[in-house]
Amino acid sequence: MNTYEFVTHTFEETMLFAETLATKLSAGDVLTLEGDLGAGKTTFTKGLAKGLGVKRTVNSPTFTIIKEYKGSRLPLYHMDVYRLEESEEDLGFDEYFFGDGVTVVEWAKFIKDQLPKEYIEITIQHNGDSTRKITLQPNNERYVSICEELMEQ
C-alpha cells in the first residue's frame, strides 16, 4: 500500500490535520500512533477528539491504558499500551476495535498480534521544535481513499 506524508509546522497545524482526518472516520476505525516521547501523539489525539466532537480534555492514558471519550459524532477510545510490552494477556481490545467508536492506539507495536487486520498506521517524527512529519500508512482501500482525500486538502 501507499505511504502518505504530511508536514505540520505548529502544534495547532498538527491538531487541525488530525481534526480533518477525524471527519472522515467511521465507527470501528482503528489508528495506530508511533513516535518518540514528546513527538506529538497526544496533540494529534486531541485534534482527533475535537473532530469527533469530544468536549472533555484529552490527555495520555499512560497509567490507565484506555480512556474513553464521548463525542457528539463518535466516541474516541484512546489507548496507550506502552506498559504492555511484556504482556501476553488478552485485555478485551476487540470490544473497542470493533465497537461504535474510533480507536487510537499509542505504541501499537507492543500489541501487534492483537490488532485488527485493517487500520491506518501513523508515525509522528520531530522535525524541529514544533515541526512534525506525519506519515500515514493505510492497509486497505477505504483508508487509502481517506489518505488521498487528505492529500487533496
Wavefront OBJ file of the C-alpha trace (Angstrom):
o trace
v 0.000 0.000 0.000
v 0.959 3.631 -0.388
v 2.523 5.861 2.225
v 1.367 9.456 2.703
v 3.493 12.156 4.341
v 2.343 15.454 5.766
v 4.412 18.155 7.455
v 2.954 20.444 10.090
v 4.815 23.478 11.420
v 2.915 24.216 14.627
v 1.049 22.287 17.291
v -2.157 23.917 16.012
v -1.496 22.608 12.477
v -0.940 19.110 13.867
v -4.247 19.301 15.711
v -6.052 20.694 12.651
v -4.673 17.901 10.459
v -5.929 15.280 12.941
v -9.280 17.074 13.276
v -9.698 16.946 9.485
v -8.822 13.247 9.468
v -11.416 12.620 12.191
v -14.209 13.987 9.997
v -13.505 11.166 7.515
v -13.524 8.329 10.071
v -16.349 5.933 10.949
v -17.254 3.638 13.825
v -14.815 0.736 14.064
v -11.884 2.622 12.530
v -8.518 1.996 14.172
v -5.464 4.242 14.057
v -2.093 3.258 15.462
v 0.274 6.003 16.633
v 4.021 5.579 16.843
v 6.607 8.194 17.706
v 9.190 9.079 20.295
v 8.156 10.548 23.637
v 7.125 14.148 23.006
v 6.671 13.625 19.256
v 3.065 14.827 19.372
v 0.954 11.692 19.733
v -1.270 13.243 22.393
v -1.502 16.539 20.476
v -2.586 14.543 17.417
v -5.167 12.668 19.502
v -6.536 15.951 20.874
v -7.181 17.048 17.280
v -8.925 13.752 16.515
v -11.069 14.188 19.604
v -12.092 17.669 18.521
v -13.074 16.342 15.082
v -15.196 13.645 16.736
v -16.978 16.195 18.916
v -15.288 15.348 22.215
v -15.639 18.224 24.701
v -13.555 16.785 27.573
v -9.850 17.438 27.974
v -7.827 14.678 26.319
v -4.590 13.513 27.907
v -2.381 10.463 27.661
v -3.799 7.282 29.211
v -0.332 6.059 30.202
v -1.346 4.804 33.640
v -4.884 3.674 32.815
v -4.130 2.040 29.419
v -7.536 3.023 27.948
v -9.535 6.243 28.193
v -12.985 6.560 26.692
v -14.353 9.893 25.487
v -17.928 10.547 24.394
v -18.063 12.581 21.198
v -21.095 14.207 19.597
v -20.169 12.444 16.334
v -18.407 9.283 17.559
v -16.793 8.041 20.767
v -12.999 8.019 20.976
v -11.114 5.145 22.596
v -7.572 6.282 23.389
v -5.118 3.533 24.324
v -1.528 3.760 25.456
v -0.177 0.213 25.506
v 3.451 1.080 26.276
v 3.219 -0.676 29.644
v 2.071 -3.894 27.935
v 5.407 -4.515 26.222
v 5.865 -7.823 28.031
v 2.177 -8.725 28.394
v 0.569 -11.693 26.676
v -2.739 -11.048 28.430
v -5.916 -10.521 26.399
v -7.412 -7.293 27.718
v -10.533 -7.272 25.549
v -9.266 -4.855 22.912
v -11.670 -6.336 20.332
v -14.581 -4.653 22.133
v -13.000 -1.332 21.205
v -11.586 -2.245 17.786
v -14.966 -3.458 16.563
v -17.054 -1.103 18.688
v -19.050 2.005 17.931
v -16.186 4.495 18.071
v -12.751 5.339 16.719
v -9.799 3.687 18.443
v -6.350 5.273 18.683
v -3.545 3.019 19.922
v -0.262 4.584 21.021
v 2.749 2.240 20.967
v 0.720 -0.315 18.982
v 3.842 -2.322 18.146
v 3.534 -3.868 21.628
v 0.172 -5.465 20.793
v 0.688 -6.016 17.048
v -0.715 -9.562 17.224
v -3.941 -8.275 18.838
v -4.647 -5.512 16.294
v -7.401 -5.926 13.718
v -6.285 -6.584 10.138
v -7.312 -3.143 8.929
v -6.008 0.131 10.379
v -4.019 3.224 9.498
v -0.504 3.200 10.894
v 0.551 6.750 11.790
v 4.096 7.722 12.672
v 4.932 11.174 14.019
v 8.525 12.435 13.927
v 10.139 15.608 15.281
v 11.469 17.905 12.566
v 12.493 20.816 14.783
v 10.812 22.486 17.754
v 7.201 22.324 16.581
v 7.528 20.913 13.054
v 6.343 17.337 12.670
v 6.408 14.831 9.833
v 3.258 12.719 9.971
v 3.374 9.516 7.937
v 0.192 7.565 7.262
v 0.327 4.005 6.017
v -3.162 2.674 5.276
v -3.647 -1.057 4.796
v -6.985 -1.228 2.992
v -8.649 0.586 0.107
v -11.031 2.632 2.251
v -8.159 4.001 4.297
v -6.222 4.718 1.080
v -9.209 6.786 -0.103
v -9.206 8.723 3.174
v -5.477 9.472 2.804
v -5.976 10.537 -0.819
v -8.696 12.970 0.292
v -6.353 14.413 2.919
v -3.644 14.932 0.275
v -6.073 16.994 -1.810
v -6.811 19.456 1.030
l 1 2 3 4 5 6 7 8 9 10 11 12 13 14 15 16 17 18 19 20 21 22 23 24 25 26 27 28 29 30 31 32 33 34 35 36 37 38 39 40 41 42 43 44 45 46 47 48 49 50 51 52 53 54 55 56 57 58 59 60 61 62 63 64 65 66 67 68 69 70 71 72 73 74 75 76 77 78 79 80 81 82 83 84 85 86 87 88 89 90 91 92 93 94 95 96 97 98 99 100 101 102 103 104 105 106 107 108 109 110 111 112 113 114 115 116 117 118 119 120 121 122 123 124 125 126 127 128 129 130 131 132 133 134 135 136 137 138 139 140 141 142 143 144 145 146 147 148 149 150 151 152 153
